[in-house]
């Protein structure tokens, strides 16, 4: 799921997990809601120096506004 600033009409303070849930993507689970268990992990892909950088993030803590311009990879694909 590619996220561009201005294209996604959503509250930037919404967590990525809630954003995914609102779109029917329920594969990432909320376990501890504190970022320790990893059940909610998704991969954030960002362009960096002509290549893609892959970073695992906790979707229960990460805000949508902080991932704009990137792409999210979830268990759904």
Secondary structure, 3 states (H helix, E strand, C coil): CECCCCCCCCCCCCEHHHHHHHCCCCCCCCCCCCCCCCCCEEEEEEEECCEEEEEEEECCCCEHHHCCCCEEECCCC
